Amino acid sequence: MNKWKCLECGYTVEAEIPPEICPACQKKCQFVDNNCYMPDCGRQEK
């Protein structure tokens, strides 16, 4: 299951693919993958 974050309101949802309409703000928003972020990914900052 992937985690997605709405760029409009910040709502996060767990789903295989992001919804077309945000359940929180009821708008057609862009969702970004929120699964992996520093430092929790194990990536090193340069």
N, C-alpha and C positions, 0 to 999 in steps of 0.2 A: 504494500500500500504506500502511495506517495503522499507527501504533504505539500499543499499548495497554499499560497498566500495571495489574497486580493490586493492589487496595487491601489485600488480606490479607497478601501476602508481598513485594510489590514487583517481582515478575517482569514483564518486558516481552516482548511478542510482536508481530511484524509480521504483520498479516492485514487483510483487507477489513472483517471484523466480529470483535469479540472472542469468544473461545471461551466456552462455558457453564461448562466445568470448567477450572480453571487447570492447565496442564501441570506446573507446579512443585510446588504444594502439594496438588493433587488435590482441591480444594474448589470448591464452586459459589460463585464470588466475583464481586464487582463490578469491572469494568474501566473505567478512565478513559482518555480520549484523551490520549496522551502526545506528540502530534506537535508541539505548539506551546507553548513556555513562554518566559517572559521571561528574558533580554533577546533571545533568538534570534529571536523572532517579528517584531521590529521595532516592537513596541508601546512606547509611552512611558509610564513611570510618572508619575502625577500628583503 
